[in-house]
Amino acid sequence: MGNIRSDSIKKVAHELLEAYPKEFKNDDFQHNKQKVAELTDVKSIVNRNRIAGYITRILSPRQRKTISVFDDEQSDI
């Protein structure tokens, strides 16, 4: 199970990505954290880090494994 992020964190992150798409790096949380601090007026360090972490997660090129529920033999049923 993953972390649950509030709608406000997601909203700010998506707005920043739409407004400044070239400012953020895909695997660099520290860089994204600095850019969030520069581009917003978020006072809370915790919220700044959550926004930067969410942006980093959105941009990360990780490929998630998909697990098949059924084997090939059972799917013929």
N, CA, C and O atoms as a printed pandas DataFrame, in Angstrom:
     atom_number atom_name residue_name chain_id  residue_number  x_coord  y_coord  z_coord
0              1         N          MET        A               1    0.839   -1.166    0.000
1              2        CA          MET        A               1    0.000    0.000    0.000
2              3         C          MET        A               1    0.888    1.233    0.000
3              4         O          MET        A               1    1.953    1.244    0.617
4              5         N          GLY        A               2    0.449    2.253   -0.685
5              6        CA          GLY        A               2    1.234    3.474   -0.795
6              7         C          GLY        A               2    0.759    4.543    0.164
7              8         O          GLY        A               2   -0.173    4.354    0.945
8              9         N          ASN        A               3    1.428    5.655    0.075
9             10        CA          ASN        A               3    1.041    6.801    0.896
10            11         C          ASN        A               3   -0.206    7.445    0.320
11            12         O          ASN        A               3   -0.410    7.469   -0.893
12            13         N          ILE        A               4   -1.031    7.963    1.206
13            14        CA          ILE        A               4   -2.229    8.677    0.787
14            15         C          ILE        A               4   -1.930   10.161    0.889
15            16         O          ILE        A               4   -1.579   10.663    1.957
16            17         N          ARG        A               5   -2.069   10.856   -0.223
17            18        CA          ARG        A               5   -1.792   12.284   -0.249
18            19         C          ARG        A               5   -3.104   13.046   -0.378
19            20         O          ARG        A               5   -4.037   12.600   -1.046
20            21         N          SER        A               6   -3.158   14.188    0.266
21            22        CA          SER        A               6   -4.386   14.976    0.229
22            23         C          SER        A               6   -4.556   15.609   -1.144
23            24         O          SER        A               6   -3.602   15.735   -1.913
24            25         N          ASP        A               7   -5.779   16.000   -1.432
25            26        CA          ASP        A               7   -6.083   16.613   -2.721
26            27         C          ASP        A               7   -5.338   17.930   -2.906
27            28         O          ASP        A               7   -4.988   18.291   -4.029
28            29         N          SER        A               8   -5.093   18.649   -1.813
29            30        CA          SER        A               8   -4.393   19.929   -1.943
30            31         C          SER        A               8   -2.944   19.732   -2.382
31            32         O          SER        A               8   -2.420   20.526   -3.164
32            33         N          ILE        A               9   -2.297   18.686   -1.887
33            34        CA          ILE        A               9   -0.920   18.379   -2.293
34            35         C          ILE        A               9   -0.894   18.043   -3.780
35            36         O          ILE        A               9   -0.048   18.545   -4.521
36            37         N          LYS        A              10   -1.817   17.197   -4.212
37            38        CA          LYS        A              10   -1.879   16.801   -5.616
38            39         C          LYS        A              10   -2.203   17.988   -6.512
39            40         O          LYS        A              10   -1.625   18.134   -7.589
40            41         N          LYS        A              11   -3.124   18.832   -6.071
41            42        CA          LYS        A              11   -3.538   19.980   -6.869
42            43         C          LYS        A              11   -2.376   20.941   -7.084
43            44         O          LYS        A              11   -2.135   21.383   -8.208
44            45         N          VAL        A              12   -1.659   21.265   -6.018
45            46        CA          VAL        A              12   -0.514   22.176   -6.133
46            47         C          VAL        A              12    0.562   21.563   -7.020
47            48         O          VAL        A              12    1.148   22.259   -7.849
48            49         N          ALA        A              13    0.827   20.278   -6.859
49            50        CA          ALA        A              13    1.849   19.607   -7.662
50            51         C          ALA        A              13    1.488   19.637   -9.147
51            52         O          ALA        A              13    2.340   19.931   -9.986
52            53         N          HIS        A              14    0.254   19.340   -9.469
53            54        CA          HIS        A              14   -0.162   19.346  -10.869
54            55         C          HIS        A              14   -0.145   20.760  -11.447
55            56         O          HIS        A              14    0.223   20.948  -12.607
56            57         N          GLU        A              15   -0.536   21.749  -10.654
57            58        CA          GLU        A              15   -0.486   23.138  -11.123
58            59         C          GLU        A              15    0.953   23.575  -11.399
59            60         O          GLU        A              15    1.219   24.255  -12.391
60            61         N          LEU        A              16    1.877   23.184  -10.523
61            62        CA          LEU        A              16    3.283   23.524  -10.745
62            63         C          LEU        A              16    3.826   22.840  -12.000
63            64         O          LEU        A              16    4.563   23.454  -12.772
64            65         N          LEU        A              17    3.470   21.592  -12.203
65            66        CA          LEU        A              17    3.949   20.878  -13.382
66            67         C          LEU        A              17    3.380   21.462  -14.676
67            68         O          LEU        A              17    4.048   21.458  -15.710
68            69         N          GLU        A              18    2.151   21.961  -14.615
69            70        CA          GLU        A              18    1.566   22.585  -15.802
70            71         C          GLU        A              18    2.192   23.940  -16.083
71            72         O          GLU        A              18    2.451   24.285  -17.237
72            73         N          ALA        A              19    2.435   24.709  -15.026
73            74        CA          ALA        A              19    2.970   26.055  -15.196
74            75         C          ALA        A              19    4.468   26.062  -15.493
75            76         O          ALA        A              19    4.940   26.890  -16.271
76            77         N          TYR        A              20    5.213   25.153  -14.885
77            78        CA          TYR        A              20    6.674   25.119  -15.019
78            79         C          TYR        A              20    7.149   23.700  -15.351
79            80         O          TYR        A              20    7.793   23.061  -14.519
80            81         N          PRO        A              21    6.848   23.209  -16.527
81            82        CA          PRO        A              21    7.188   21.808  -16.832
82            83         C          PRO        A              21    8.684   21.533  -16.924
83            84         O          PRO        A              21    9.109   20.407  -16.663
84            85         N          LYS        A              22    9.488   22.513  -17.282
85            86        CA          LYS        A              22   10.928   22.303  -17.468
86            87         C          LYS        A              22   11.737   22.522  -16.193
87            88         O          LYS        A              22   12.945   22.285  -16.182
88            89         N          GLU        A              23   11.095   22.966  -15.128
89            90        CA          GLU        A              23   11.808   23.306  -13.899
90            91         C          GLU        A              23   12.134   22.102  -13.025
91            92         O          GLU        A              23   13.020   22.185  -12.174
92            93         N          PHE        A              24   11.445   20.996  -13.215
93            94        CA          PHE        A              24   11.586   19.858  -12.313
94            95         C          PHE        A              24   12.333   18.713  -12.985
95            96         O          PHE        A              24   12.220   18.506  -14.193
96            97         N          LYS        A              25   13.103   17.969  -12.179
97            98        CA          LYS        A              25   13.854   16.818  -12.677
98            99         C          LYS        A              25   13.171   15.537  -12.208
99           100         O          LYS        A              25   12.541   15.505  -11.151
100          101         N          ASN        A              26   13.307   14.489  -13.006
101          102        CA          ASN        A              26   12.525   13.288  -12.729
102          103         C          ASN        A              26   13.019   12.465  -11.546
103          104         O          ASN        A              26   12.198   11.836  -10.879
104          105         N          ASP        A              27   14.314   12.436  -11.251
105          106        CA          ASP        A              27   14.791   11.593  -10.148
106          107         C          ASP        A              27   15.534   12.370   -9.081
107          108         O          ASP        A              27   16.303   11.781   -8.321
108          109         N          ASP        A              28   15.330   13.672   -9.002
109          110        CA          ASP        A              28   16.104   14.496   -8.078
110          111         C          ASP        A              28   15.169   15.199   -7.093
111          112         O          ASP        A              28   14.688   16.302   -7.355
112          113         N          PHE        A              29   14.922   14.548   -5.967
113          114        CA          PHE        A              29   14.023   15.104   -4.955
114          115         C          PHE        A              29   14.552   16.418   -4.397
115          116         O          PHE        A              29   13.783   17.358   -4.198
116          117         N          GLN        A              30   15.862   16.497   -4.141
117          118        CA          GLN        A              30   16.446   17.711   -3.552
118          119         C          GLN        A              30   16.256   18.911   -4.476
119          120         O          GLN        A              30   15.919   20.002   -4.015
120          121         N          HIS        A              31   16.467   18.718   -5.759
121          122        CA          HIS        A              31   16.265   19.796   -6.734
122          123         C          HIS        A              31   14.794   20.213   -6.765
123          124         O          HIS        A              31   14.479   21.403   -6.759
124          125         N          ASN        A              32   13.909   19.236   -6.799
125          126        CA          ASN        A              32   12.476   19.528   -6.837
126          127         C          ASN        A              32   12.026   20.245   -5.570
127          128         O          ASN        A              32   11.156   21.114   -5.619
128          129         N          LYS        A              33   12.620   19.879   -4.433
129          130        CA          LYS        A              33   12.285   20.530   -3.172
130          131         C          LYS        A              33   12.672   22.012   -3.215
131          132         O          LYS        A              33   11.914   22.863   -2.749
132          133         N          GLN        A              34   13.826   22.316   -3.763
133          134        CA          GLN        A              34   14.256   23.704   -3.877
134          135         C          GLN        A              34   13.359   24.485   -4.829
135          136         O          GLN        A              34   13.020   25.638   -4.564
136          137         N          LYS        A              35   12.977   23.858   -5.936
137          138        CA          LYS        A              35   12.109   24.530   -6.903
138          139         C          LYS        A              35   10.719   24.790   -6.323
139          140         O          LYS        A              35   10.132   25.840   -6.583
140          141         N          VAL        A              36   10.192   23.858   -5.550
141          142        CA          VAL        A              36    8.893   24.076   -4.907
142          143         C          VAL        A              36    8.996   25.253   -3.941
143          144         O          VAL        A              36    8.078   26.069   -3.868
144          145         N          ALA        A              37   10.090   25.351   -3.203
145          146        CA          ALA        A              37   10.284   26.467   -2.271
146          147         C          ALA        A              37   10.377   27.792   -3.017
147          148         O          ALA        A              37    9.856   28.803   -2.545
148          149         N          GLU        A              38   11.029   27.803   -4.171
149          150        CA          GLU        A              38   11.174   29.030   -4.960
150          151         C          GLU        A              38    9.868   29.461   -5.621
151          152         O          GLU        A              38    9.553   30.650   -5.664
152          153         N          LEU        A              39    9.117   28.502   -6.130
153          154        CA          LEU        A              39    7.961   28.808   -6.962
154          155         C          LEU        A              39    6.652   28.952   -6.191
155          156         O          LEU        A              39    5.656   29.404   -6.755
156          157         N          THR        A              40    6.637   28.578   -4.919
157          158        CA          THR        A              40    5.411   28.677   -4.135
158          159         C          THR        A              40    5.676   29.452   -2.852
159          160         O          THR        A              40    6.814   29.800   -2.534
160          161         N          ASP        A              41    4.618   29.707   -2.140
161          162        CA          ASP        A              41    4.742   30.366   -0.837
162          163         C          ASP        A              41    4.304   29.421    0.283
163          164         O          ASP        A              41    3.699   29.851    1.266
164          165         N          VAL        A              42    4.610   28.143    0.128
165          166        CA          VAL        A              42    4.266   27.150    1.134
166          167         C          VAL        A              42    5.128   27.390    2.370
167          168         O          VAL        A              42    6.356   27.384    2.292
168          169         N          LYS        A              43    4.486   27.598    3.487
169          170        CA          LYS        A              43    5.209   27.893    4.729
170          171         C          LYS        A              43    5.669   26.624    5.448
171          172         O          LYS        A              43    6.701   26.620    6.118
172          173         N          SER        A              44    4.912   25.576    5.304
173          174        CA          SER        A              44    5.192   24.336    6.016
174          175         C          SER        A              44    6.252   23.516    5.273
175          176         O          SER        A              44    6.113   23.226    4.085
176          177         N          ILE        A              45    7.295   23.157    5.988
177          178        CA          ILE        A              45    8.357   22.339    5.401
178          179         C          ILE        A              45    7.821   20.955    5.053
179          180         O          ILE        A              45    8.210   20.373    4.040
180          181         N          VAL        A              46    6.939   20.432    5.880
181          182        CA          VAL        A              46    6.368   19.107    5.632
182          183         C          VAL        A              46    5.570   19.108    4.336
183          184         O          VAL        A              46    5.709   18.196    3.522
184          185         N          ASN        A              47    4.733   20.126    4.137
185          186        CA          ASN        A              47    3.939   20.196    2.911
186          187         C          ASN        A              47    4.821   20.424    1.692
187          188         O          ASN        A              47    4.558   19.861    0.629
188          189         N          ARG        A              48    5.863   21.238    1.826
189          190        CA          ARG        A              48    6.795   21.451    0.725
190          191         C          ARG        A              48    7.430   20.124    0.306
191          192         O          ARG        A              48    7.530   19.822   -0.883
192          193         N          ASN        A              49    7.854   19.341    1.291
193          194        CA          ASN        A              49    8.476   18.054    0.996
194          195         C          ASN        A              49    7.482   17.076    0.379
195          196         O          ASN        A              49    7.845   16.296   -0.501
196          197         N          ARG        A              50    6.248   17.113    0.829
197          198        CA          ARG        A              50    5.227   16.228    0.264
198          199         C          ARG        A              50    4.945   16.584   -1.194
199          200         O          ARG        A              50    4.800   15.700   -2.039
200          201         N          ILE        A              51    4.868   17.877   -1.483
201          202        CA          ILE        A              51    4.642   18.321   -2.860
202          203         C          ILE        A              51    5.816   17.906   -3.743
203          204         O          ILE        A              51    5.617   17.374   -4.836
204          205         N          ALA        A              52    7.035   18.148   -3.271
205          206        CA          ALA        A              52    8.227   17.780   -4.046
206          207         C          ALA        A              52    8.317   16.270   -4.244
207          208         O          ALA        A              52    8.696   15.808   -5.320
208          209         N          GLY        A              53    7.977   15.511   -3.228
209          210        CA          GLY        A              53    7.996   14.061   -3.344
210          211         C          GLY        A              53    6.961   13.552   -4.321
211          212         O          GLY        A              53    7.222   12.613   -5.074
212          213         N          TYR        A              54    5.793   14.161   -4.317
213          214        CA          TYR        A              54    4.746   13.755   -5.253
214          215         C          TYR        A              54    5.148   14.083   -6.682
215          216         O          TYR        A              54    4.923   13.283   -7.589
216          217         N          ILE        A              55    5.743   15.255   -6.889
217          218        CA          ILE        A              55    6.225   15.633   -8.223
218          219         C          ILE        A              55    7.298   14.649   -8.693
219          220         O          ILE        A              55    7.290   14.213   -9.844
220          221         N          THR        A              56    8.218   14.304   -7.796
221          222        CA          THR        A              56    9.277   13.358   -8.146
222          223         C          THR        A              56    8.685   12.008   -8.502
223          224         O          THR        A              56    9.143   11.356   -9.440
224          225         N          ARG        A              57    7.682   11.587   -7.771
225          226        CA          ARG        A              57    7.039   10.301   -8.041
226          227         C          ARG        A              57    6.302   10.314   -9.373
227          228         O          ARG        A              57    6.335    9.328  -10.110
228          229         N          ILE        A              58    5.639   11.417   -9.686
229          230        CA          ILE        A              58    4.927   11.525  -10.961
230          231         C          ILE        A              58    5.912   11.439  -12.129
231          232         O          ILE        A              58    5.642   10.781  -13.134
232          233         N          LEU        A              59    7.053   12.110  -11.984
233          234        CA          LEU        A              59    8.009   12.182  -13.075
234          235         C          LEU        A              59    8.953   10.988  -13.155
235          236         O          LEU        A              59    9.656   10.833  -14.154
236          237         N          SER        A              60    8.986   10.153  -12.143
237          238        CA          SER        A              60    9.954    9.053  -12.130
238          239         C          SER        A              60    9.605    8.026  -13.211
239          240         O          SER        A              60    8.437    7.694  -13.411
240          241         N          PRO        A              61   10.623    7.536  -13.897
241          242        CA          PRO        A              61   10.381    6.599  -15.001
242          243         C          PRO        A              61   10.305    5.145  -14.576
243          244         O          PRO        A              61   10.490    4.252  -15.404
244          245         N          ARG        A              62   10.040    4.891  -13.318
245          246        CA          ARG        A              62    9.966    3.505  -12.838
246          247         C          ARG        A              62    8.887    2.749  -13.571
247          248         O          ARG        A              62    7.818    3.275  -13.880
248          249         N          GLN        A              63    9.201    1.499  -13.837
249          250        CA          GLN        A              63    8.191    0.635  -14.430
250          251         C          GLN        A              63    7.730   -0.328  -13.353
251          252         O          GLN        A              63    8.522   -1.081  -12.787
252          253         N          ARG        A              64    6.470   -0.291  -13.089
253          254        CA          ARG        A              64    5.925   -1.157  -12.054
254          255         C          ARG        A              64    5.589   -2.513  -12.658
255          256         O          ARG        A              64    5.143   -2.610  -13.801
256          257         N          LYS        A              65    5.810   -3.542  -11.877
257          258        CA          LYS        A              65    5.476   -4.884  -12.330
258          259         C          LYS        A              65    3.973   -5.092  -12.218
259          260         O          LYS        A              65    3.349   -4.693  -11.235
260          261         N          THR        A              66    3.413   -5.712  -13.220
261          262        CA          THR        A              66    2.004   -6.078  -13.142
262          263         C          THR        A              66    1.932   -7.565  -12.873
263          264         O          THR        A              66    2.597   -8.363  -13.535
264          265         N          ILE        A              67    1.142   -7.922  -11.922
265          266        CA          ILE        A              67    1.006   -9.318  -11.533
266          267         C          ILE        A              67   -0.311   -9.833  -12.081
267          268         O          ILE        A              67   -1.379   -9.285  -11.807
268          269         N          SER        A              68   -0.212  -10.874  -12.845
269          270        CA          SER        A              68   -1.400  -11.470  -13.426
270          271         C          SER        A              68   -2.110  -12.307  -12.358
271          272         O          SER        A              68   -1.478  -13.087  -11.645
272          273         N          VAL        A              69   -3.397  -12.139  -12.260
273          274        CA          VAL        A              69   -4.179  -12.880  -11.282
274          275         C          VAL        A              69   -4.361  -14.320  -11.738
275          276         O          VAL        A              69   -4.351  -15.242  -10.923
276          277         N          PHE        A              70   -4.526  -14.509  -13.040
277          278        CA          PHE        A              70   -4.758  -15.836  -13.588
278          279         C          PHE        A              70   -3.553  -16.289  -14.391
279          280         O          PHE        A              70   -2.895  -15.491  -15.058
280          281         N          ASP        A              71   -3.277  -17.567  -14.317
281          282        CA          ASP        A              71   -2.255  -18.146  -15.184
282          283         C          ASP        A              71   -2.844  -18.335  -16.579
283          284         O          ASP        A              71   -4.060  -18.253  -16.753
284          285         N          ASP        A              72   -2.004  -18.584  -17.560
285          286        CA          ASP        A              72   -2.476  -18.780  -18.926
286          287         C          ASP        A              72   -3.385  -20.005  -19.024
287          288         O          ASP        A              72   -4.334  -20.008  -19.809
288          289         N          GLU        A              73   -3.106  -21.033  -18.242
289          290        CA          GLU        A              73   -3.921  -22.239  -18.305
290          291         C          GLU        A              73   -5.337  -21.996  -17.778
291          292         O          GLU        A              73   -6.294  -22.561  -18.307
292          293         N          GLN        A              74   -5.479  -21.180  -16.764
293          294        CA          GLN        A              74   -6.782  -20.952  -16.164
294          295         C          GLN        A              74   -7.618  -19.939  -16.950
295          296         O          GLN        A              74   -8.838  -19.898  -16.793
296          297         N          SER        A              75   -6.980  -19.126  -17.790
297          298        CA          SER        A              75   -7.714  -18.091  -18.496
298          299         C          SER        A              75   -8.574  -18.645  -19.625
299          300         O          SER        A              75   -9.415  -17.929  -20.168
300          301         N          ASP        A              76   -8.371  -19.930  -19.990
301          302        CA          ASP        A              76   -9.180  -20.552  -21.044
302          303         C          ASP        A              76  -10.578  -20.915  -20.580
303          304         O          ASP        A              76  -11.433  -21.238  -21.404
304          305         N          ILE        A              77  -10.826  -20.869  -19.305
305          306        CA          ILE        A              77  -12.111  -21.295  -18.738
306          307         C          ILE        A              77  -13.214  -20.366  -19.112
307          308         O          ILE        A              77  -14.361  -20.578  -18.717
